[in-house]
Every structure is written in structure tokens, then in C-alpha cells.
């Protein structure tokens, strides 16, 4: 009987080790929330990058980039809608494998996560109502400016005023501006352009610079980051990112602006 239990224990150990080895092999060294899946987060509130459909799923530029990256990794894409302000922490804590959510690379965020190579280039812009006299950041001194929570646009607004109002979504902030609230909104120039195209009563003013948007990955998940970088490089080279960009943006924002 002793030999029987000893043999049974060894068999169980072999099965467990084989299962672990199989999972590691299928993940190819990547640390994933779920085996065989690429779980990525986006806000679903940042048109045209991520919008929430009637069925609760998300679509948009970021979402298709996430799906394309997952395909290159040989993984099933799994999207998660999450408030923008908490996405980086969700990646850091292991709730998501990555964030494909139009995050600008900043020193502050780099303290919490690592970033891939950029998958598109953008920049903040001031938006006001047509009857506003505001033209530049200097003109916003002391005025009420709205931004989305957790975005880099807060830092831009703080250069001009302490009177800052926060929204969960850039689009909601622009809607409020269009309806007569606040003096201005600072957001991504593409989002502002889309809002104008959708009929919002706003106009764009000073462009406040350029930024690099990238995929966020947990610090310790170096293998996943390396594979995402290779995937993005391939998607750049074969024109997939350009195709996705033109589909949602109407132009190619996936190359360095000077190269356009």
C-alpha cells in the first residue's frame, strides 16, 4: 500500500508539472491573466479610439489595434472596459495584461508601468465655443478649464489656471463645453476634430505640442512587452496600423508627424 500511495503521488506530481509546463509553453514565457488570451483595457469613452456599443462591447481605433496585436501574439483578444483614470493601476496590479487606451508616455506613468514603442502620435489642443476670445494657453489664465480624469491634459491646464473641472470622459467634457459650461476643454486634437464633425458647437485653438501614445504593460512582464513591440513593428511595416488609422481617423497618425 505504501508503494501504491508513493506511486500515486509521483504520478500526480508529474501531471501537475506537465500542466504548468504546458501553460508556460502556450503563453511562450508571457505572464497572462488568462492562458491563451490577451486581456487588454480601454475606456470605451474616447471616440474614435474606443467607444461603447449598444451590446456593451467596445470598438474603435484602440480596440482594433488591441485585436491586431493579439493576433500577432497568437492569443485571443479579450477587451475590458474600465475608467481611464484607473487603467494604469489595473495593469500594474495584474488585473489586465495591458492597456490599449491611448496612454501618452510620461515619466510619472513610467514609474508604474512600462510602455511599448508608440503606435500613434497625437497632441493636446484647446477647444472653446465659437464666440470665445481665447486663442492660446496664455488666454486661459484664471478661466475654468475642463479635462478628463487621469489624462496628461491636466498638467497643460495647470500651466494656465487652478480652476479645473474633471470628467470621466473627454467627449462628455466637450459636450458640456458645447452646451455652455466651462471656458475651455483641453483634449486630444483628434477627439476634438471628431466632436466638431459630430456637430458640437466648439472650435479648436492652440495646439499644445505632440505626444507619443503606447501600450502599457506591467514592469515585470518583460517577455510580453518584447513580443508586443515586435507585433507593433510588424503592424507598422505591413500597413495594418495605417489602415486602422485611416478607417477611424481619416488620416495616418501612426507615423512620426515629420514623416507624414
N, C-alpha and C positions, 0 to 999 in steps of 0.2 A: 504493500500500500504506500509506503514511504517513497518507493521508486516511482509509483504512479503519480503522486502529487508533485514530485520533483520534475517529472517529465511534463506534466500539465503546465506547471509554472514556466518552464523554459519555452514551451510552445506558445503560451500567452505572451511572453516577453518578446519572442520573435515576431509575432503578429503585430504587437504594438509598435515595435521598432520599424517594421516594414511599412506600417501605415504612416508613421512620421516621415520616413524616408520618401514615401510616395508623395506625400503632401508637399514636402520641400522640393521634390523634383518637379511637381506640377506647377509650383509657384516660381521655379527657377531662381531660388535664392531671395525672392522678394518677400517682404513681410506684408501680408494682406489681411484685411478684416475678415474676408471670406475666401476660402480656397477657390481658385479659378476665376475670381471676379475682381474687377477694378471698380471699387466703390469711391465715387467722387461727389463732392458737394458743390452746389451753386445756389444762388439766392432765389432765382425764379422771379426776381423783381427788377431786372436791369435790362429792359428792352433796348436793342435787339440781341443782347448777349445771352440772356436767359429769361424766358417768360413762362408763366404757368398756364397750362392749357386747361380746358374745362374738365378733363378727366383727372386732373391733379399732376400729370406728368409735366416735365419741362421741355422746352425746345428753344432753339436759338444758336447763335454763333458758338458760345462756350460749350453748349451741350453737344453739338456735333463734333467739336474738337475733342471733347472727352471720349466720345464714341470712337472717333478715328484713332486716338491714342490706344484705347483698349484693344481695338482690332490689331494694331501693330504689336501689342504685347501678348496677343493670343489669349486675351481674357474677355469675359463677359462684362459689358458696361452696366453699372448699377448707379443710377443717379439718386442723389438725396437733396431735397430742398431744405435749406437752413438759412436763418437770418444772417446776413452778411457779416455783421459785427462779431459773430461767434464762430465763423468758419475756421479761421486760423487756429483757434484754440481746439476746435474739433479735430483738426489734422494733427496737431501737437499731441493730443491725448490719445490718439489712435482710434477715434470714432470713425474717421474716414481715411482712406488710403491717400487721398489727395484732394486738393481744391482746384477746380477748373472754374474760376469765378471772377475773372478779370482783376486779379490782385496785382497792384503795382508793386514792384520790387522796392522795398525800403529797408534802411538799416534797422529800424525798430522791428519789422516783421522778420528780418533775418536772425534776430535773436531767438525767435520762437521756432522757425521752420527754415527749411532750405527751399530754394527756388530753381526751377528748370531754366533752360535757355528761354528767352522771350518767344511767345507765339503770336503776339501782335504788339503794335506800338500805338500809343494814344497821347492824350494830354488834356489837362483841365481847362475849362473855359467859363467865363462869366456869362450868365443869362439873366436878362431883365425883361420887363414889359416894354412894348414899343414906345410908350410915352416917357420912359426913363431918360434922365440926362447922364446916367452912368456910362462910361466908356472903358475905364481902366480900373485896376485894383486900387489905385490911389483914390479913386472916386468913391470907393466903398467905405471909407473911414467913418466909423460911427454908425453905419447903416446896419439893418437887420439882414443877415445872410443865412440862407438855409442850405444844409448839406445832408448827405446820407451818413448814418452812424457807421463808424469803423472805416471810413474811407480816408484817403490822403487829402481830400479836399478841405478837411477841417484845418489842416496846417496852412493851406493857402488863405482861407478865410481869416484865420487868426493874425495874419500879417496886416490886415486892414481894420478888424473890428473884434470886440469881445461879445457883440450881440449876435450870437449864432444859435440857430434853431436846428434841431435834429429830426430826421425822418428815417424810417426803416428802409426806404427806397428812394433812389434818385428820381424816378418817374413821379412818385407821389409828391416829392418836393417841387418838381417842375409844374405839376398840376396845380398845387397850391399857389405858386407864383403866378401862373396864368390867370387864376381866379381872383387875384388882387392881394394875396398875402405876401409879406416879406418884400424886401427891396431887390433881392437878387438870389440866385442859386449858382453855386459852383459845382460843376459836374463834368463828366467826360464829354468831349465835343461831339462824339458820335451819338451819344444818348440824347444830347440837346438837339442835334440835327433831326433825329428820328421823331422827337417830340414836336418839333416845328412841322415836320411832314404830316404828323397825325392831327394837326390843326390847333395846337396850343398857341395861345396869344403871347409868344415870347420871341426874343431875338438874341443872337449871340454877339458878345462884345470881345474883350481882350482874351486872346489865347495865352494861357499862363505857363507854357512850356510843353515839353514832351516827356513821356514816361514809357517804361517797359512793363508789359503785363506777362505774367508767367504762372506756371502751375506750382502750387505749394505742396511740399512733401515733408513728413516728419524727419527730424535731424538724423535719427538712427537708421532710417530706411534708405541707405545709400545705394543699394542694388536697384531698388525701384526707381530712384532718381536717375541713375545712369541709363536705365532702359527707357525711361520717359524722354530723356534728352535725345537718345538715338532715334526714338519714334518721331519726335518733333523734327529732327533734322531730315529724316526721310520724307515726312509730310511736307516740309518746306520744299525739298528738292523735286518731288514728283508733282507739285502743284496742287495738292489736296487742300492745304491751308488757304491758298489763294482762291480756290474755287468756293470754299465755305465762306470766306470773307466777302466775295462779290455777291454771293447768294443773299447774305443778310445785311451787308453794309452798303453794297453797291459800288465798292472800290476795294483795292487791296491794301489793307492796313497791317499785313503780316510781314512786310519788309521794312527795314530802316527807312524813315521818311526821305532822307537824302538820296536814296536809291530809287525812289518812285518816279 
